[in-house]
């Protein structure tokens, strides 16, 4: 079974989404996915482990039984440039689907909360087309990373909320080129 077909099963995709940036036990996963029977959840977790998409992050004894904590496999969570370059289009689309579905989940959780105020909470999402050379894109990326490093150094404190910044940078087709809109 290929990586895309393993991940794109609805239950396995939910498990992967739940593990984005988290380490959870099967029971914690079950609390997040209450519509999935526990036996089904165990079976899908085992399949994700077998295909090395998730891994055991830790194990502890609870009342004589072993309880495992799972996380996304390092290569799946943060693929290297070489791994991405070696991936098929189908594998890349699967990875991007998991990534974007995690964004959808995060936004859904925000919308489900009480007292949401998009303006006061500084929520935004937008797209901006621009023209730039590779060097200018590298300069933009460097400036963004420099600013991000500064704010990531902040410790939790009064008035600070944990926030998530997501960027996606893709080239657009040349105007008039085949496939451009």
N, CA and C of each residue as an Amber inpcrd file, in Angstrom:
protein
   543
   0.8530000  -1.1740000   0.0000000   0.0000000   0.0000000   0.0000000
   0.9000000   1.2380000   0.0000000   0.6390000   2.1860000  -0.8810000
   1.4710000   3.3870000  -0.9770000   1.1630000   4.3440000   0.1600000
   2.1220000   5.2450000   0.4430000   1.9480000   6.2240000   1.5080000
   0.6730000   7.0400000   1.3080000   0.3840000   7.5470000   0.0810000
  -0.8440000   8.3160000  -0.0780000  -2.0990000   7.5210000   0.2720000
  -2.1670000   6.2610000  -0.1550000  -3.3700000   5.4860000   0.1390000
  -3.4730000   5.1500000   1.6190000  -2.3450000   5.0420000   2.3130000
  -2.3700000   4.7990000   3.7530000  -2.9430000   6.0190000   4.4740000
  -2.4610000   7.1900000   4.1310000  -2.8530000   8.4060000   4.8470000
  -4.2410000   8.8880000   4.4700000  -4.6410000   8.6940000   3.2320000
  -5.8880000   9.2930000   2.7910000  -7.1370000   8.5110000   3.1860000
  -7.0120000   7.4720000   3.9760000  -8.1790000   6.8290000   4.5690000
  -8.7440000   7.8000000   5.6000000 -10.0500000   8.0050000   5.6550000
 -10.6180000   9.0340000   6.5480000 -10.2050000   8.9140000   8.0150000
 -10.1890000   7.7190000   8.5780000  -9.8160000   7.5570000   9.9910000
  -8.3280000   7.8200000  10.1740000  -7.4990000   7.2820000   9.2890000
  -6.0540000   7.5070000   9.4240000  -5.7000000   8.9730000   9.2260000
  -6.3960000   9.6610000   8.3340000  -6.1620000  11.0900000   8.1490000
  -6.5160000  11.8550000   9.4260000  -7.5930000  11.4910000  10.0830000
  -7.9640000  12.1280000  11.3530000  -6.9000000  11.8840000  12.4200000
  -6.3420000  10.6910000  12.4590000  -5.2920000  10.3790000  13.4300000
  -4.0680000  11.2400000  13.1630000  -3.6510000  11.3090000  11.8990000
  -2.4880000  12.1220000  11.5310000  -2.7470000  13.5870000  11.8730000
  -3.9460000  14.0800000  11.5750000  -4.2860000  15.4670000  11.9030000
  -4.2030000  15.7150000  13.4080000  -4.7000000  14.7760000  14.1960000
  -4.6730000  14.9320000  15.6550000  -3.2400000  14.9620000  16.1770000
  -2.3320000  14.2770000  15.4890000  -0.9440000  14.2010000  15.9430000
  -0.0620000  15.3410000  15.4040000  -0.6230000  16.2110000  14.5870000
   0.1670000  17.3390000  14.0810000   0.6280000  18.1890000  15.2590000
   1.9190000  18.1670000  15.5390000   2.4790000  18.9650000  16.6250000
   2.1760000  18.4440000  18.0190000   1.6960000  17.2270000  18.1380000
   1.3170000  16.6760000  19.4450000   1.8250000  15.2520000  19.6100000
   1.8940000  14.8280000  20.8500000   2.1610000  13.4300000  21.1950000
   0.9780000  12.9660000  22.0260000   0.3150000  11.8840000  21.5830000
  -0.9100000  11.4250000  22.2300000  -0.9170000   9.9140000  22.3820000
  -1.5640000   9.4530000  23.4360000  -1.8110000   8.0190000  23.6030000
  -3.0370000   7.6550000  22.7770000  -3.2720000   6.3570000  22.6350000
  -4.4540000   5.9160000  21.8960000  -5.7180000   6.3750000  22.6030000
  -5.7030000   6.3840000  23.9250000  -6.8940000   6.8390000  24.6670000
  -7.1170000   8.3350000  24.4720000  -6.0570000   9.1120000  24.4180000
  -6.2070000  10.5420000  24.1340000  -6.7250000  10.7490000  22.7120000
  -6.2140000   9.9500000  21.7790000  -6.7320000  10.0150000  20.4050000
  -8.2260000   9.6760000  20.3840000  -8.6260000   8.6790000  21.1560000
 -10.0290000   8.2680000  21.1910000 -10.9200000   9.3790000  21.7440000
 -10.4190000  10.1320000  22.7270000 -11.1970000  11.2610000  23.2570000
 -11.3740000  12.3410000  22.1840000 -10.3780000  12.4960000  21.3280000
 -10.4780000  13.4900000  20.2460000 -11.3000000  12.9800000  19.0640000
 -11.3700000  11.6730000  18.9210000 -12.1070000  11.0580000  17.8120000
 -13.1520000  10.0890000  18.3810000 -14.1200000  10.5990000  19.1390000
 -15.0580000   9.7140000  19.8530000 -15.9500000   8.8790000  18.9340000
 -16.0990000   9.2690000  17.6750000 -16.9440000   8.5040000  16.7530000
 -16.2440000   7.2660000  16.2030000 -14.9380000   7.1460000  16.4630000
 -14.1770000   6.0020000  15.9710000 -14.1160000   4.9510000  17.0890000
 -14.6600000   3.7540000  16.8570000 -14.5750000   2.7060000  17.8820000
 -13.1150000   2.4420000  18.2590000 -12.8740000   2.1680000  19.5300000
 -11.5020000   2.0190000  20.0340000 -10.7520000   0.9120000  19.2970000
 -11.4140000  -0.2080000  18.9950000 -10.7320000  -1.3020000  18.2800000
 -10.3140000  -0.8460000  16.8760000 -11.1670000  -0.0780000  16.2190000
 -10.8430000   0.4630000  14.8940000  -9.6720000   1.4210000  14.9970000
  -9.6770000   2.2460000  16.0270000  -8.5920000   3.2050000  16.2330000
  -7.2610000   2.4800000  16.4150000  -7.2340000   1.4520000  17.2590000
  -6.0030000   0.6730000  17.4570000  -5.5060000   0.0810000  16.1350000
  -6.4270000  -0.4390000  15.3260000  -6.0430000  -1.0630000  14.0550000
  -5.4100000  -0.0280000  13.1130000  -5.9950000   1.1700000  13.0500000
  -5.4580000   2.1970000  12.1560000  -4.1450000   2.7840000  12.6860000
  -4.0200000   2.9130000  13.9930000  -2.7500000   3.3630000  14.5750000
  -1.6580000   2.3530000  14.2250000  -1.9710000   1.0680000  14.3690000
  -0.9860000   0.0250000  14.0480000  -0.5670000   0.0990000  12.5800000
  -1.5120000   0.3680000  11.6920000  -1.1680000   0.4550000  10.2690000
  -0.2810000   1.6740000  10.0010000  -0.5520000   2.7960000  10.6530000
   0.2900000   3.9860000  10.4800000   1.6920000   3.7460000  11.0230000
   1.8000000   3.0080000  12.1290000   3.1140000   2.6590000  12.6820000
   3.8390000   1.7200000  11.7220000   3.1390000   0.7280000  11.2150000
   3.7330000  -0.2490000  10.2950000   4.2890000   0.4350000   9.0410000
   3.6240000   1.4730000   8.5620000   4.0790000   2.2050000   7.3790000
   5.0140000   3.3660000   7.7360000   5.4040000   3.4330000   9.0210000
   6.3740000   4.4150000   9.5290000   5.9420000   5.8670000   9.3080000
   4.6340000   6.1040000   9.3930000   4.1150000   7.4610000   9.2940000
   3.9440000   8.0800000  10.6800000   3.7080000   7.2160000  11.6770000
   3.7440000   7.6550000  13.0730000   4.6920000   6.7200000  13.8080000
   5.1530000   7.1850000  14.9650000   6.1120000   6.3790000  15.7310000
   5.7850000   6.4790000  17.2140000   6.3250000   5.5430000  17.9570000
   6.1520000   5.5510000  19.4070000   7.1040000   6.5980000  19.9860000
   6.5370000   7.5590000  20.6950000   7.3320000   8.6300000  21.3170000
   7.7350000   8.2500000  22.7310000   6.9670000   7.3610000  23.3320000
   7.2630000   6.9410000  24.6980000   6.3480000   5.8030000  25.0970000
   6.7020000   5.1750000  26.1980000   5.9110000   4.0480000  26.6790000
   6.0120000   4.0150000  28.1890000   4.8620000   3.7930000  28.8420000
   4.8830000   3.6880000  30.3050000   3.9140000   2.6070000  30.7550000
   4.1890000   2.0680000  31.9250000   3.3430000   1.0320000  32.4890000
   2.2100000   1.6830000  33.2820000   0.9880000   1.3040000  32.9560000
  -0.2020000   1.7900000  33.6510000  -0.9810000   0.5610000  34.0970000
  -1.0610000   0.3610000  35.4060000  -1.7800000  -0.7890000  35.9860000
  -1.4160000  -2.0990000  35.2820000  -0.1280000  -2.3130000  35.0860000
   0.3550000  -3.5550000  34.5110000   0.3020000  -3.6380000  32.9940000
  -0.2800000  -2.6360000  32.3610000  -0.3430000  -2.6310000  30.8980000
   0.5800000  -1.5440000  30.3570000   1.0510000  -1.7470000  29.1640000
   1.9270000  -0.7750000  28.5250000   1.0790000   0.2160000  27.7350000
   1.2990000   1.5030000  28.0130000   0.5940000   2.5450000  27.2660000
   1.6160000   3.3150000  26.4410000   1.3790000   3.3700000  25.1230000
   2.3030000   4.0420000  24.2230000   1.7860000   5.4340000  23.8720000
   2.7170000   6.3410000  23.7130000   2.4200000   7.6850000  23.2350000
   2.9650000   7.7720000  21.8230000   2.1580000   8.3150000  20.9000000
   2.5210000   8.3750000  19.4880000   2.7400000   9.8160000  19.0300000
   3.5480000   9.9520000  17.9820000   3.7660000  11.2340000  17.3100000
   3.9830000  10.9330000  15.8340000   3.8990000  11.9900000  15.0260000
   4.2170000  11.8060000  13.6160000   5.6840000  11.4230000  13.4980000
   5.9920000  10.5400000  12.5760000   7.3860000  10.1710000  12.3330000
   8.1310000  11.4170000  11.8740000   9.3660000  11.5590000  12.3280000
  10.1450000  12.7670000  12.0520000  10.2050000  13.0860000  10.5630000
  10.4490000  12.0940000   9.7300000  10.5440000  12.3290000   8.2910000
   9.2190000  12.7260000   7.6730000   8.1210000  12.2740000   8.2530000
   6.7970000  12.6160000   7.7370000   6.3930000  14.0050000   8.2210000
   6.7260000  14.3190000   9.4680000   6.3550000  15.6110000  10.0350000
   7.1900000  16.7420000   9.4550000   8.4680000  16.4990000   9.2450000
   9.3860000  17.5260000   8.7410000  10.3120000  16.9260000   7.6930000
   9.7870000  16.6760000   6.4940000  10.6410000  16.0630000   5.4730000
  11.7690000  17.0010000   5.0660000  12.9130000  16.4030000   4.7640000
  14.0600000  17.1930000   4.3090000  13.8420000  17.6080000   2.8620000
  14.6410000  18.5450000   2.3940000  14.5680000  18.9770000   0.9930000
  14.8230000  17.7940000   0.0670000  15.7440000  16.9030000   0.4600000
  16.0540000  15.7310000  -0.3600000  14.8640000  14.7710000  -0.4110000
  14.2130000  14.5620000   0.7350000  13.0440000  13.6790000   0.7580000
  11.9170000  14.2520000  -0.0910000  11.7120000  15.5670000   0.0040000
  10.6770000  16.1930000  -0.8220000  11.0000000  16.0610000  -2.3000000
  12.2650000  16.2760000  -2.6610000  12.6700000  16.1810000  -4.0630000
  12.4910000  14.7640000  -4.6020000  12.6400000  13.7680000  -3.7410000
  12.5130000  12.3770000  -4.1600000  11.0680000  11.8800000  -4.1370000
  10.1520000  12.6940000  -3.6480000   8.7490000  12.2870000  -3.5340000
   8.0340000  12.4180000  -4.8690000   7.0900000  11.5280000  -5.0730000
   6.2630000  11.6040000  -6.2820000   5.2510000  12.7350000  -6.1260000
   4.6510000  13.1310000  -7.2200000   3.6100000  14.1680000  -7.1690000
   2.4750000  13.7290000  -6.2570000   2.1170000  12.4570000  -6.3180000
   1.0420000  11.9240000  -5.4740000   1.4180000  12.0170000  -3.9920000
   2.6640000  11.6810000  -3.6560000   3.1090000  11.7640000  -2.2630000
   3.1400000  13.2080000  -1.7790000   3.5850000  14.1150000  -2.6410000
   3.6130000  15.5310000  -2.2650000   2.2100000  16.0810000  -2.0620000
   1.2770000  15.6930000  -2.9280000  -0.1000000  16.1480000  -2.7720000
  -0.7040000  15.5840000  -1.4900000  -0.3630000  14.3570000  -1.1420000
  -0.8400000  13.7780000   0.1090000  -0.2960000  14.5440000   1.3060000
   0.9990000  14.8380000   1.3000000   1.5990000  15.5970000   2.3960000
   0.9540000  16.9740000   2.5030000   0.7160000  17.6200000   1.3730000
   0.0890000  18.9410000   1.3760000  -1.3600000  18.8520000   1.8660000
  -2.0540000  17.7730000   1.5030000  -3.4260000  17.5660000   1.9690000
  -3.4650000  17.4440000   3.4810000  -2.5310000  16.6890000   4.0590000
  -2.4610000  16.5540000   5.5160000  -2.1770000  17.9200000   6.1390000
  -1.2350000  18.6450000   5.5700000  -0.8760000  19.9700000   6.0670000
  -2.0810000  20.9110000   6.0510000  -2.7480000  21.0110000   4.9050000
  -3.8670000  21.9490000   4.8030000  -5.0750000  21.4880000   5.6100000
  -5.2830000  20.1870000   5.7110000  -6.4080000  19.7210000   6.5270000
  -6.1530000  20.0240000   7.9990000  -4.8900000  20.0510000   8.4080000
  -4.5720000  20.4900000   9.7730000  -4.9320000  21.9450000   9.9800000
  -4.7030000  22.7780000   8.9700000  -5.1030000  24.1920000   9.0530000
  -6.6160000  24.3150000   9.1730000  -7.3280000  23.5240000   8.3960000
  -8.7910000  23.5500000   8.4380000  -9.2640000  23.1270000   9.8240000
  -8.6400000  22.0880000  10.3860000  -8.9990000  21.6490000  11.7360000
  -8.7520000  22.7580000  12.7470000  -7.5760000  23.4050000  12.6760000
  -7.2590000  24.4850000  13.6140000  -8.2640000  25.6290000  13.5140000
  -8.6190000  26.0130000  12.2930000  -9.5620000  27.1110000  12.1160000
 -10.9500000  26.7060000  12.6070000 -11.3340000  25.4750000  12.3600000
 -12.6170000  24.9690000  12.8660000 -12.6750000  24.9960000  14.3880000
 -11.5710000  24.6320000  15.0360000 -11.5190000  24.6940000  16.5030000
 -11.6540000  26.1300000  16.9810000 -10.9970000  27.0570000  16.2870000
 -11.1150000  28.4740000  16.6430000 -12.5650000  28.9330000  16.4970000
 -13.1910000  28.6030000  15.3820000 -14.5650000  29.0360000  15.1390000
 -15.5460000  28.4120000  16.1230000 -15.2130000  27.2330000  16.6290000
 -16.0860000  26.5580000  17.5870000 -15.9750000  27.1090000  19.0030000
 -14.9990000  27.9680000  19.2430000 -14.7970000  28.5220000  20.5770000
 -15.7760000  29.6400000  20.8950000 -15.8750000  29.9380000  22.1730000
 -16.7500000  31.0130000  22.6190000 -16.0680000  32.3640000  22.4600000
 -16.8600000  33.3800000  22.1840000 -16.3660000  34.7480000  22.1790000
 -15.3530000  35.0710000  21.1070000 -15.4180000  34.3830000  20.0000000
 -14.4400000  34.6710000  18.9470000 -14.7090000  36.0500000  18.3560000
 -13.6450000  36.7470000  18.0560000 -13.7190000  38.0660000  17.4390000
 -12.5220000  38.1520000  16.5060000 -12.7600000  37.9190000  15.2250000
 -11.6660000  37.8380000  14.2670000 -10.7820000  39.0820000  14.2860000
 -11.3650000  40.2540000  14.3760000 -10.5660000  41.4890000  14.3830000
  -9.7470000  41.5950000  15.6650000 -10.3910000  41.3930000  16.8060000
  -9.6810000  41.5030000  18.0820000  -8.6360000  40.4030000  18.2390000
  -8.9000000  39.2290000  17.6810000  -7.9700000  38.1060000  17.7890000
  -6.8720000  38.1510000  16.7340000  -6.9320000  39.1540000  15.8590000
  -5.9350000  39.3460000  14.7930000  -5.8940000  38.1490000  13.8380000
  -7.0650000  37.5700000  13.5580000  -7.1560000  36.4530000  12.6230000
  -7.1330000  37.0160000  11.2040000  -6.3290000  36.4070000  10.3730000
  -6.3060000  36.8350000   8.9710000  -5.9310000  35.6610000   8.0820000
  -6.4020000  35.7150000   6.8800000  -5.9400000  34.8050000   5.8390000
  -6.1180000  35.5290000   4.5170000  -5.1050000  35.4750000   3.7080000
  -5.1110000  36.2190000   2.4620000  -4.1040000  35.6150000   1.4980000
  -4.2090000  36.0040000   0.2530000  -3.2340000  35.6370000  -0.7580000
  -2.7790000  36.9060000  -1.4500000  -1.5370000  36.9340000  -1.8450000
  -1.0030000  38.0920000  -2.5580000  -0.0480000  37.6120000  -3.6400000
  -0.3910000  37.8790000  -4.8810000   0.5350000  37.5860000  -5.9770000
   1.5450000  38.7190000  -6.0610000   2.7920000  38.4040000  -6.3670000
   3.8170000  39.4290000  -6.5530000   4.8770000  38.9080000  -7.5110000
   5.6210000  39.8280000  -8.0830000   6.7050000  39.4830000  -8.9900000
   8.0100000  39.6190000  -8.2220000   8.8720000  38.5940000  -8.2930000
  10.1540000  38.6380000  -7.5850000  11.1290000  37.6570000  -8.2140000
  12.3910000  38.0190000  -8.1690000  13.4450000  37.0960000  -8.5850000
  13.6450000  36.0820000  -7.4650000  14.3810000  35.0220000  -7.7370000
  14.6960000  34.0510000  -6.6880000  15.4210000  34.7330000  -5.5360000
  16.3270000  35.6490000  -5.8620000  17.0760000  36.3530000  -4.8150000
  16.1460000  37.2140000  -3.9600000  15.1680000  37.8680000  -4.5930000
  14.2180000  38.6870000  -3.8420000  13.3200000  37.8270000  -2.9560000
  12.9610000  36.6380000  -3.4210000  12.1770000  35.7150000  -2.5920000
  13.0180000  35.2590000  -1.4070000  14.3110000  34.9660000  -1.6480000
  15.2000000  34.5710000  -0.5530000  15.3120000  35.6940000   0.4770000
  15.3750000  36.9280000   0.0120000  15.4520000  38.0900000   0.9150000
  14.1610000  38.2110000   1.7380000  13.0150000  38.0350000   1.0890000
  11.7280000  38.0740000   1.7920000  11.6550000  36.9680000   2.8420000
  12.0350000  35.7750000   2.4470000  12.0030000  34.6410000   3.3760000
  12.9280000  34.8890000   4.5590000  14.1170000  35.4190000   4.3010000
  15.0540000  35.7380000   5.3840000  14.4850000  36.7630000   6.3420000
  13.8380000  37.7940000   5.8160000  13.2400000  38.8230000   6.6800000
  12.1070000  38.2410000   7.5170000  11.2810000  37.3820000   6.8990000
  10.1990000  36.7360000   7.6580000  10.7630000  35.8470000   8.7580000
  11.7990000  35.0720000   8.4270000  12.3940000  34.1790000   9.4210000
  13.0130000  34.9720000  10.5630000  13.6680000  36.0770000  10.2440000
  14.2700000  36.9200000  11.2800000  13.1920000  37.4570000  12.2240000
  12.0970000  37.9230000  11.6680000  10.9970000  38.4290000  12.4970000
  10.3720000  37.3010000  13.3130000  10.2440000  36.1260000  12.7190000
   9.6460000  34.9860000  13.4090000  10.5370000  34.5100000  14.5540000
  11.8420000  34.4710000  14.3480000  12.7740000  34.0820000  15.4040000
  12.6000000  35.0170000  16.6120000  12.4270000  36.2950000  16.3470000
  12.2650000  37.2660000  17.4350000  11.0000000  36.9980000  18.2460000
   9.8690000  36.7800000  17.5900000   8.6320000  36.5580000  18.3510000
   8.5800000  35.1620000  18.9660000   9.2580000  34.1850000  18.3630000
   9.2730000  32.8360000  18.9550000  10.1000000  32.7960000  20.2330000
  10.9380000  33.7920000  20.4610000  11.7450000  33.8460000  21.6800000
  10.9230000  34.3220000  22.8800000   9.7310000  34.8570000  22.6450000
   8.8860000  35.3250000  23.7400000   8.4120000  34.1490000  24.5940000
   8.4210000  34.3590000  25.8940000   7.8910000  33.3520000  26.8130000
   6.4000000  33.6140000  27.0130000   5.6540000  32.5930000  27.4420000
   4.2510000  32.8460000  27.7610000   4.1730000  33.9360000  28.8290000
   3.1800000  34.7750000  28.7420000   3.0350000  35.8400000  29.7250000
   1.7030000  36.5290000  29.5830000   1.4510000  37.4140000  30.5070000
   0.1930000  38.1320000  30.5100000   0.0380000  38.9140000  29.2060000
  -1.1290000  38.7730000  28.6030000  -1.4130000  39.4580000  27.3580000
  -0.9500000  38.7070000  26.1210000  -0.1570000  37.6640000  26.2970000
   0.3300000  36.8880000  25.1570000  -0.5780000  35.6850000  24.9360000
  -0.9180000  35.4670000  23.6880000  -1.6750000  34.2850000  23.2910000
  -0.7920000  33.4620000  22.3690000  -0.9430000  32.1770000  22.4420000
  -0.2320000  31.3200000  21.4940000  -0.9010000  31.4950000  20.1370000
  -0.1070000  31.7300000  19.1150000  -0.6190000  31.9660000  17.7680000
   0.1200000  31.0730000  16.7770000  -0.4680000  30.9110000  15.6120000
   0.1450000  30.0920000  14.5710000   0.2160000  30.9070000  13.2870000
   1.3870000  30.9400000  12.6800000   1.5860000  31.5870000  11.3940000
   1.8730000  30.5000000  10.3740000   1.1280000  30.5060000   9.2930000
   1.3150000  29.5240000   8.2310000   1.5940000  30.2630000   6.9430000
   2.6100000  29.8360000   6.2390000   2.8970000  30.4200000   4.9330000
   2.9840000  29.3140000   3.8980000   2.5460000  29.6360000   2.7170000
   2.6580000  28.7370000   1.5750000   3.1210000  29.6090000   0.4190000
   4.2630000  29.2950000  -0.1380000   4.8100000  30.0810000  -1.2420000
   4.9610000  29.1670000  -2.4440000   4.2170000  29.4560000  -3.5050000
   4.3000000  28.6540000  -4.7290000   4.4130000  29.5700000  -5.9350000
   5.1640000  29.1420000  -6.9430000   5.2360000  29.9610000  -8.1550000
   3.9330000  29.8810000  -8.9210000   3.6260000  30.9480000  -9.5990000
   2.4250000  31.0050000 -10.4480000   2.8710000  30.8470000 -11.8980000
   2.0090000  30.3130000 -12.7320000   2.3700000  30.1990000 -14.1460000
   2.5210000  31.5770000 -14.7810000   3.3870000  31.6520000 -15.7520000
   3.5750000  32.9060000 -16.4900000   2.2920000  33.2360000 -17.2330000
   1.8960000  34.5230000 -17.2770000   0.7090000  34.9060000 -18.0600000
   0.8780000  34.4630000 -19.5090000  -0.1570000  33.8600000 -20.0300000
  -0.1130000  33.3960000 -21.4120000   0.5420000  32.0420000 -21.5860000
   1.1750000  31.5290000 -20.5350000   1.8110000  30.2100000 -20.6350000
   0.7320000  29.1420000 -20.5600000   1.0390000  27.9770000 -21.0790000
   0.1040000  26.8740000 -21.0440000  -0.2690000  26.5580000 -19.6090000
  -1.5520000  26.4110000 -19.3380000  -2.0300000  26.0840000 -17.9890000
  -2.2870000  27.2940000 -17.1270000  -1.9840000  28.5170000 -17.5870000
  -2.2660000  29.6870000 -16.7650000  -3.7040000  30.1100000 -16.9450000
  -4.2340000  30.7290000 -15.9160000  -5.6360000  31.1480000 -15.9870000
  -5.7380000  32.6200000 -16.2890000
